[in-house]
Amino acid sequence: MLRHDRYGLPLSTSSDLAVEQYQTGLDLLLSLWPGTAQTLEEAITADPSFALAYAARARLHAIQAESAEARSRIVTAEELVARHGTERERSHVGVLSLAINGQSVKALNGALAHVDRWPQDILIMSLPLGAFGLFAFSGMADHDQARVDLCERHARHFEADDWWFLTYRGWAHGENGNITLGRELTQRALEVRRNNVNAAHAFAHVLHESGASEEAEAHITDWLPVYNRSGILHGHIAWHGALVALEKGDAERALAIYGEHVAPSASTGVPINVVSDTSSFLWRLQAYDHAVPAGLWDEAATYASHYFRQAGFPFADFHMALIAAATGDFRALESRVAALTDLVETGSLPAGPVVPAICRAARAFAEEDYAGCARLLEPKANEVVRIGGSGAQREIVEDTLLVSLMRSGEADKARALLDKRLHRRPSPRDTRWRNSLVSG
């Protein structure tokens, strides 16, 4: 006899315990909360033939960058669902298999087709959404709008207080510029389910985009202690706190947060978060005229040397370029740029020529060729969105352009860019920079 999940979707298992543990594990997975692995394993133990439990476990392995384990579990799910699964379950497992096996274009198309038929299948609907989702890493220039469109197309299928949908709908609107709605939705999501790091993260991003530094600091200080240090995004939420301190010009506080939560020796995050958070923080620190303590860049480089060796993942490529540029490893940087250029020329890099360009700009900046850096970045400024990630993460590229303009004597261009940024959101740092240009 079929059981059902909380949205009424049939589940091919005869075990009530398996359903209970699967639903709990799915909620933990979609809120990125500790305990997910154990709970999903208990669902598998309760019914070793329950395909969707293996599929959800495979998804968690993939999030944790445990590729071999993810592939093994999704193969088991495919074998089981082929023997006794509904059409929806077979499609569910098939889409996850495409994503886990790196077939991102097919996975995105499959996910969109799947949720058109089963919009409340939230594990599949989650795949295109978020900063690291299939839309964000598709190379699309309009992926922020695409997330909004997906959420709004299916909003009628979710209750007003559905914490999962509130989280992702709020994230989508906040990143797409509707700060008021984004804040309303993410704040409500956190009220409905406080143990939800995705909502806490989305709310931090909305506060960042609105320039609410004091509120962001209070939010992170209040919420982070409830999230165990083993949580995947613990270090990344702390990274947001370090950025707030930098916004306020408090490098000492920012470095303290970095050392306690963000640095490779402290973070329990997955490699993409650790590499991007460490490199972007240290790059900002020096770009904002603060000294980077000895050894921090080397520590980041040592950690990063184990990951993302092959070019072709634009978000990682850019952050690896920052590390190489900052540590003077220009041979590695140029090798990556050459590989990226080849991919662009063969049409194999959907994000396009912006990727090698911003990597070259990182070297120019590190070599204090600020005019050259600005020449590389200015024509590509509107294309940086193609590398994926969030607005807060990509802001480092615009910061690098802005500092390059100021240091190369392009005061008028720097003022124009600052005015545009300050119109979009107030920023203590940008205000200080704008005032310095006026007084200068």
N, C-alpha and C positions, 0 to 999 in steps of 0.2 A: 504494500500500500504506500502511495506517495505521501510524503510530508510536504510542508510548505514553509517558505521563509516569511519574514514579517511583512513582505509586500504581496504575499499570496502566490509567489512563484513556486511551482512544484519542485521538489527535491527527491531524487531517486535514492532513497534510503528507507529502511523499515525501522531504524533506530531513533527513538525520541531523544536519547542522550546525544547521538551524533548530530542531530539537528540543533539541539540546544548549544552544544559546544561550537558547532560551525557558525551559528549566528553570532554568538559571543565573540568568536575569533575573528569573524568578518568585521564586526564593529571595531574591535581592537586594531585590526589591520588598517581600516579606513580612517582611523584616528591616530595611527602610528603610535599606539600605546604599548608599553612593555607588557609581556605576557602573551603576546599573539602566538608565538611559535608553540608554546606549551599547550595552549587552548586548542589550536588546530590539530596538534598531534593527538590530543585526547579525542577529538572528533574522528580522526582516522582509526584510532584504537577501538572506538565504539563501533565503527563499521568500516572494516578494511576495504570494502568495495565501493565506498562513497567517493565518486570521482571528483566532485566539486571541492571536497575537503583537501584532496591532493593538489587541485588546481590553485586554491587559495594559498596553500603552503608553498607552492612553486612561486607564486607572485611575491610572497615575502622574501624568499631566497633571492629573487631577482632584485628586489629593492635593496637588499643587503649586499648586493654585488657578489653573490655566491652562485656563479653561473652554472657550474657543473651540477650542483644540487638542484637548481631550478629546472634545468633540462631533464634531469632524472625524474623529478616529481611530475613534470608536465607529461612526460611519456607515459607514466603510470596512469595519470588521469585520462589520457587519450585512449589507452587500452580499455580502461574500465567503462568510460562513457560510450564507447563504441558497442559494448556488449549490452548495457542496460542504462541508457540515458535518454532523456527527452530531446526533441529537436533543439530546444533552447539551451539545454546543457551541453549538447554537442557543439553548438555554435560558440557558447561561452568558453569552453575548453580550447576550441580551435583558435579563437582570437587571442587568448592568452598565450598559446603555443607560438603564434606568429610573433608576438611581442617579445617573448622570452628568447626566441631564436634569432632576434635581430632583424626580422623582416618588418621594419617599422612602417613602411608605406602601406603594405598589405594589412598590417595590424590596424592602422588608423582607419582605412577604408572598411575593414571588417567590423571594427568597433562601432563606427557610425551607422552601418547597416544594421548591426545587431540591436542597438538601442532604439532605432526607428521601430523595431518590432517589439522589443522588450525594454522600454525606457527605465523601468524600475530595477533592472539588473545592474546595481550600482557599482559592482567591482569592474564590470566592463565599461560603464560610463565614466568611471574615474580615470581610465587609461588616457584619453585625450586631454584631460584637464590638468591644472596645476603648472607650476614653474618648470617641472621636469617631465611633463606629459608629452604625448605623441604630437599634439599640436605645437607645443613650444619648440620641440626638437625636429620639426618638419622642414625647417628652412623658410617657412612662410613669413612674409612681412606683416601679415594681418592676423597672426595667431591669437592676439588678445581679443580681437573682435570675434574670431571663430569660436572661442570659448564662450563668450557671451551668447552668441547665436545658438549654440548647442544647449546651453542651460535654459534659455528662454523658450526654445522650441519644445522642451519637455517639462517646463515648470508646472503645468497643470496636473501632472501625474504625482506630485509630491505634496504632502501636508505642509501647512504653514510653519510648523515647528519641527520639521525633519532636520535634525542637526547636520546630517551629512550633506544634504542638498543646500542648506543655508551656507555651509562652509564654502563649498565650491562655487556656488552662484555668487556669493559675496566676493570671493577671491577674483572671479572673472570680471566683475564690474569694477572693482577697485583698481585692478591692473589696466583696465581699459579706459580709465579716466573718470568714471562715475564714483567719486570718492564718497559722496553722501550715502548712496545706496550700498556701496561696498562696506562702509563702516556699519551701517544699520544691520546688514545681514550677518557679517562676521561676528559682531558683538552679540547678536541674538544666538548664533550658533554656540558661542562659548558659554552663554548663560544656560542653554539647554543641556549641554554636555561639557562640563569644565575639563574633564580628562580627555581632551581632544587637542593634540598638538597642532593638527592642521588648522584648526580654528584660531588657536593662539598665534600661530605663524601668520595666517592671513590677516588677522587683526593688526599685528605688528606692521605688516606691509601697508595696510591702509593708513595707519598713523604716520608711517614714513612718507607716503605719497601726499599726505595733507600737511606735512611739516609740523606735526604735533609732537615735537621732541620730548617735551616734559611728560606728556601722556604716555608716549611710547616707553620712556624710561620707567615710569610708575607701573605700567602694565607688565613689563618684563621682570622687574624686581619683585612684583607681587606673585606672578604666575610661575616663573621658572622653578622655584623650590618644590612645587608639587609634582614636577616631572623628573623622574629618576634619571640620574646621570647616564644610565645605560641606554636611554632613549635615543633613537636615531637622530633626532633633530635637536638634542639638548645643546650641543655646541653651536649649532646654527642660530638658535634663538638667542643664545648669549652673544653671538656675532652681531646681531641687531643691536644689542645693548652697547657693545663696543663702538659701533658706528654712531650711536646717539652721543656717546662721550666725545668722539672725534668732532661731531657737528658742533658741540659746545666748546671745542678747543681744549678739552681735558685729556691730553695724551696719556698722562699718568694713570688715570682711571681706565682709559681704553686699554692700555697695555696690561693692567691688572686683570681685567676681564679676559683678555686674550690668553694670558698665561694660565689662568685658572680653568678655562672652559674650551677655548678654541684651538690652541696650538696642537700639533699632532700628538704630543705627549700627553695631552689632557682630553682630547675629544674622542668620543666613541662613535662618531659619525661614519657614514660610508665614504669611500674615497672621493667621489665627486664633490661632496660637501666639504671635506677636509681640504682638498686641493684648492677649491675655489674660495673658501672662507679665509684660509691662511694667506694665500697670494694676494687676494684683493684687499685684505686688511693692511698687510704690510706695505703694499703699493700705495694705498691711500695715505698711510702714515707718513711716508717720505714725500709724497706729492704735496701734502699739507704742511711741509716744512718742519716735520718732527723727525728726530733721529730714530732709526731702527736699531735697537740694541744688538750688539754683536751676537752672532750665532743664530738669530731667528730666521734669517733667510736661508742659511745653510740647513737648518732643521727642516724647513718647509721643502727645500730641494731634495733632501735625502728621502723624505717620505714620498714625494711625488715621483721620484725616480722608479718606483715600483709599479706605476700605473700610467695608463694613457700614452704608451710609447708609440703607438701607431696613430698617425694623423687621420682626421676624418670625423671627429666628434667636435664640432666647432666650439661649443661652450668650454669643453676641456682644453681644446687647442689654445684658445686665447689665454686661459689661466696658466697653462704650462709655459706659454710664451712669456708671461709676466715673470715667472720664476726664473726662466733662462736668462731673460734680459737683466733682471736685478742681480743675478749672481755672475754675470759675465760669461755665461755659457752660450756664446753666440754661434758656435758650431752646431749645437743642438737646435737652436732657434732657427737658423737658416735651413737646416735639414727639414724641419717641420714645415717651414714656409714653402720650400721647394715641393714637398709632397702635397701640400694643400693646393699649390698652383697647378700641379698636374691633375689633381682631382677636379679643379674648376674647369680646366681646359677640356677634360673628357666628359664634362657634364655629370660627374659623379658626386658633386657636393652641392646639394640643394640650396644651402645658405649662400653660395656664390662667392664672388671675389672679395666681399667685405672681410672674410675670415683671414686670408693671408695679409690683407692690408692692415688690419688692426694688430696683427702679430708683428709686422714690420715696424709699425708705429711704436710698439713697446720698446724695440731696440733703439729707435731714434731717441725716444724720451730718456732711456737709461744712459745713452751716450751724450745727453744734454744738447742734442740737435733739435731744439724745440720748434724751430721754423719747419724743419723737415717733418717732424711729428705732426704738426698742425696741417701741413700739406697733404699728408696721408689720410688724416682723420676727417677733415672738413667735407670732402666729397662723399664720404661713406657714413656720415652721421645718422642719416635717416634709415640706413640699412642694418645698423647694429642689432636691431630687434631680431634679425634672422638667426642669431646664434642661440636664441632661447634663453631660459632662465627668467628671472623677474626684472622689473624695472629697477629695483634697488641694486640688483647685482650688475646690471648693464650700465648703471650710472657711472661706474668707474671709467668707462671709455669717454664719456662726456667730460668727466672731471679731468682726465688726462689731456683732452683737447683744450679745455679752459685754461689749465695751468700752462700749457704750451703757448697759448695765445698771449697770456700775461707775460711770460718770461721771454717771449720773442719780440715784445714791443708792439703787439697788435692790440692796443688798448681799446680801440673802437669796437673791434670784433668781440673782444672779451666782455665789454660792457653790454653789447647787444645780446650775447648769449646769457649773461647773468640776469639781465632784465627779463628775458624769456623764462628762465628757470624760476625767478622770484615771483613772476606772475602765476606760474603753475603751482608753486608751493613755497611758502616762506621757509627760509633756512638761515640759521645763525651764521653758518660758515659763508654762505653766498653773500649775505649782508655785509659781513666783514670784508670779503673780497671786493664787493661793489664799492664800499666806502673807501677802501684803499686806492682803487682806481680813480675815484673822484678827487681824493686829496692829492694823489700823485699827479 
